[in-house]
Amino acid sequence: MNVSLEELAERLRGGSGALALERLPRPAVVHEAAARLVRLMFPTGPEGAGGEPLAVLREVRAEMVPQVQRALAFTGKEADAGAVVDAWLERLPEIQRMLTLDARAAYEGDPAATSPEEVVCCYPGFLAIVYHRLAHELYRLGVPLVPRAISERAHSLTGIDIHPGAQIGERFFIDHGTGIVVGETAVLGRGVSLYQGVTLGAKKFELDEHGNPVKGVPRHPILEDDVIVYAGATILGRVTIGRGSVIGGNVWLTESVPPGSKITHSSEHI
């Protein structure tokens, strides 16, 4: 070696100095806290056995308050981290209720599913929805960074990439799921079903005077109630897919369609 291990270690120690990484929330802590809540809501479900509820809630709160505080401080936001985490935890019964409906929707929509319990235990799409609903509630409370850490944990586990900002109604069903992408400002109504490889993305970005993308502008699709999007379809931009529409596999769509539409590659007109 041209340099000693000691010198190499010193270089690596200072190599990330331009990034304030020490101020960030700890993803591993966030991941484990989220997994604990999954086990609490669905004991012996997708993340394994749960624990005594009160003890779990106390432990998760103790773990998450410092992480939320780190995230708020890093982005310059002022809020009571303890109050924010308390508000998040208070939403757990409602999250659990919605997830139970999601599991039933999967059972009713998939002839291979033998029970809602099988969906909870085994389906990666359901696990992705669980993590999304947890992350989305933190996102709604204005917490930066931490919701994304939760959603990216689901992404790594399932191959399903749902931004925590996406608004998703009850009875959401993901079948197979690998490769699904749902953007930050997407809005999905009640009873929506997505198959593997679906992209709900942005067609273009608004730029500021410096040429940088403007943040938070609505740029992803709206899917009204009971829309089905089959495998490999791509829907881009702030378009609306009308209630009860069916979007066929591998369709590329960049315009709105009225309720009850059926769009396939063979369609010359919508």
C-alpha positions in Angstrom: 0.0 0.0 0.0 1.2 3.5 -0.8 -0.5 4.8 2.4 -0.7 3.3 5.9 -4.0 2.0 7.2 -3.9 4.7 9.8 -3.6 7.4 7.2 -6.4 5.8 5.1 -8.7 5.7 8.1 -8.0 9.4 8.8 -8.9 10.3 5.2 -12.1 8.4 5.4 -13.0 10.0 8.7 -12.9 13.5 7.2 -14.1 12.6 3.8 -17.8 13.3 4.5 -17.1 16.5 6.3 -18.9 18.5 3.6 -22.1 16.7 4.6 -23.7 17.3 8.0 -24.5 13.6 8.4 -24.1 13.6 12.2 -27.1 15.9 12.5 -29.5 13.6 10.6 -32.0 11.2 12.2 -30.7 7.6 12.5 -32.5 5.5 9.8 -31.8 2.2 11.6 -33.6 3.6 14.7 -36.6 4.8 12.6 -36.8 1.5 10.8 -36.9 -0.5 14.0 -39.5 1.8 15.5 -41.7 1.5 12.5 -41.4 -2.3 12.5 -42.4 -2.4 16.2 -45.6 -0.5 15.3 -46.3 -3.0 12.5 -46.0 -5.8 15.0 -48.2 -4.0 17.4 -51.0 -3.5 14.9 -50.7 -7.0 13.4 -49.1 -9.4 15.9 -47.3 -12.3 14.2 -48.0 -10.5 10.9 -45.5 -9.3 8.3 -42.8 -8.1 10.7 -43.2 -11.0 13.3 -44.6 -11.2 16.8 -45.6 -8.2 18.7 -45.2 -7.2 22.4 -47.1 -5.8 25.3 -48.8 -2.7 23.7 -48.1 -0.2 26.5 -44.5 -1.2 26.7 -44.1 -1.0 22.9 -45.7 2.4 22.7 -43.5 3.8 25.4 -40.4 2.4 23.7 -41.3 3.7 20.3 -42.1 7.1 21.7 -38.7 7.2 23.5 -36.9 6.2 20.3 -38.8 8.5 17.9 -38.8 11.8 19.8 -35.1 12.3 19.4 -35.2 11.3 15.7 -38.0 13.7 14.9 -36.2 16.4 16.9 -33.1 15.8 14.8 -35.1 16.0 11.6 -36.8 19.3 12.6 -33.5 20.8 13.7 -31.7 19.8 10.5 -34.3 21.5 8.4 -34.8 24.5 10.6 -38.4 23.8 11.6 -39.7 24.6 15.0 -42.1 22.2 16.7 -42.4 20.2 19.8 -41.1 16.7 18.8 -42.8 15.0 21.7 -46.2 16.5 20.7 -45.7 15.5 17.1 -44.8 11.9 18.0 -47.8 11.8 20.4 -50.1 13.0 17.6 -48.7 10.3 15.3 -49.2 7.5 17.8 -52.8 8.7 18.4 -53.5 7.9 14.7 -52.5 4.2 15.1 -56.1 3.0 15.6 -57.3 4.7 12.4 -54.3 3.4 10.5 -55.0 -0.1 11.7 -58.6 0.3 10.7 -57.7 1.4 7.1 -55.1 -1.4 6.8 -57.7 -4.0 7.8 -59.8 -2.7 4.9 -56.8 -2.9 2.7 -56.2 -6.6 3.6 -59.9 -7.4 2.9 -59.7 -5.6 -0.4 -56.7 -7.8 -1.4 -58.5 -10.9 -0.3 -61.5 -10.0 -2.4 -59.5 -8.9 -5.4 -57.1 -11.8 -5.6 -58.4 -15.3 -6.3 -55.1 -16.7 -5.0 -55.6 -15.3 -1.6 -57.2 -17.7 0.9 -58.0 -15.2 3.6 -57.3 -11.6 4.7 -54.9 -13.1 7.3 -52.8 -14.6 4.5 -52.6 -11.1 2.9 -51.4 -9.6 6.2 -48.9 -12.4 6.8 -47.4 -12.9 3.3 -48.2 -10.2 0.7 -45.4 -7.7 0.1 -47.9 -5.2 -1.3 -49.7 -5.2 2.0 -46.4 -4.6 3.9 -45.6 -1.6 1.6 -49.1 -0.2 2.3 -48.5 -0.6 6.1 -45.3 1.4 6.0 -46.8 4.0 3.7 -49.7 4.7 6.0 -47.3 5.1 8.9 -45.0 7.4 6.9 -47.9 9.4 5.4 -49.2 10.4 8.9 -45.8 11.7 9.9 -45.6 13.5 6.5 -49.0 15.2 7.2 -47.7 16.3 10.6 -44.9 18.2 8.8 -42.0 16.0 9.8 -39.1 16.0 7.3 -36.8 13.2 6.5 -38.2 10.6 8.9 -41.2 9.7 6.7 -38.9 9.2 3.8 -36.7 6.9 5.9 -39.8 4.7 6.6 -41.0 4.6 3.0 -37.5 3.7 1.7 -37.4 0.9 4.2 -40.6 -0.5 2.5 -39.0 0.1 -0.9 -35.9 -2.0 0.0 -38.1 -4.8 1.5 -40.7 -5.0 -1.3 -39.5 -3.2 -4.4 -42.5 -0.9 -4.1 -41.7 2.8 -4.1 -44.5 5.0 -2.6 -43.5 8.5 -1.6 -44.9 9.3 1.9 -46.7 12.4 0.5 -49.0 10.3 -1.7 -52.6 10.4 -0.6 -54.2 7.0 -0.7 -57.8 6.1 0.2 -59.3 3.0 1.8 -59.3 -0.5 0.3 -56.0 0.0 -1.6 -54.8 -3.2 -3.3 -51.4 -3.9 -4.6 -51.1 -7.2 -6.5 -47.6 -8.6 -6.9 -46.2 -5.0 -6.7 -42.6 -5.2 -7.7 -41.5 -2.0 -9.5 -44.5 0.1 -8.6 -43.7 3.8 -8.3 -46.2 6.3 -6.8 -45.1 10.0 -6.7 -45.3 12.5 -3.9 -48.4 14.4 -5.1 -50.4 11.5 -6.4 -53.9 11.2 -5.1 -55.6 7.8 -5.1 -59.3 7.4 -4.2 -61.1 4.5 -2.5 -60.8 1.0 -3.9 -57.8 1.6 -6.3 -55.9 -1.4 -7.5 -52.3 -1.4 -8.9 -50.4 -4.2 -10.5 -46.6 -4.7 -10.8 -44.5 -2.2 -12.7 -47.1 0.7 -12.6 -45.7 4.2 -12.5 -47.7 7.2 -11.4 -45.1 9.8 -12.2 -44.5 13.4 -13.2 -44.5 14.5 -16.8 -42.4 17.6 -16.3 -41.1 19.9 -13.5 -41.6 23.6 -12.9 -38.3 25.4 -12.5 -37.5 28.4 -10.4 -35.4 31.4 -11.6 -32.2 29.4 -10.9 -33.3 26.5 -12.9 -34.0 24.2 -10.0 -37.2 22.1 -9.6 -40.0 23.9 -7.6 -40.9 21.7 -4.7 -44.4 20.5 -3.7 -46.2 21.5 -6.9 -48.9 19.0 -7.8 -47.4 17.0 -10.7 -48.6 13.4 -10.3 -51.9 11.7 -11.4 -55.2 11.6 -9.6 -56.9 8.2 -9.6 -60.6 8.4 -8.6 -62.4 5.6 -6.8 -62.3 2.0 -8.1 -59.6 2.6 -10.8 -57.6 -0.5 -11.8 -54.2 0.0 -13.4 -52.6 -3.2 -14.9 -49.0 -4.3 -15.1 -46.4 -2.0 -16.6 -48.8 1.0 -17.2 -47.3 4.5 -17.0 -49.4 7.5 -16.1 -47.7 10.8 -16.1 -48.5 14.4 -15.1 -51.4 16.0 -13.2 -54.1 14.1 -15.1 -57.3 12.6 -13.7 -58.3 9.0 -14.3 -62.1 8.9 -13.9 -63.9 6.7 -11.4 -64.2 3.0 -12.4 -61.7 3.3 -15.2 -59.5 0.4 -16.3 -56.0 1.1 -17.6 -54.5 -1.8 -19.5 -51.0 -3.3 -19.2 -48.1 -1.3 -20.7 -50.3 1.7 -21.6 -48.5 5.1 -21.7 -51.0 7.8 -20.6 -50.4 11.5 -20.3 -54.0 12.9 -20.5 -57.1 12.7 -18.4 -59.8 10.1 -19.1 -63.5 10.2 -18.1 -65.2 7.9 -15.6 -65.7 4.3 -16.8 -62.9 4.4 -19.4 -61.1 1.3 -20.6 -57.7 2.1 -22.1 -55.6 -0.4 -24.0 -52.9 -0.3 -26.6 -55.4 -1.3 -29.2 -57.5 1.8 -28.5 -57.1 4.5 -31.2 -59.2 6.9 -29.3 -60.0 7.4 -25.6 
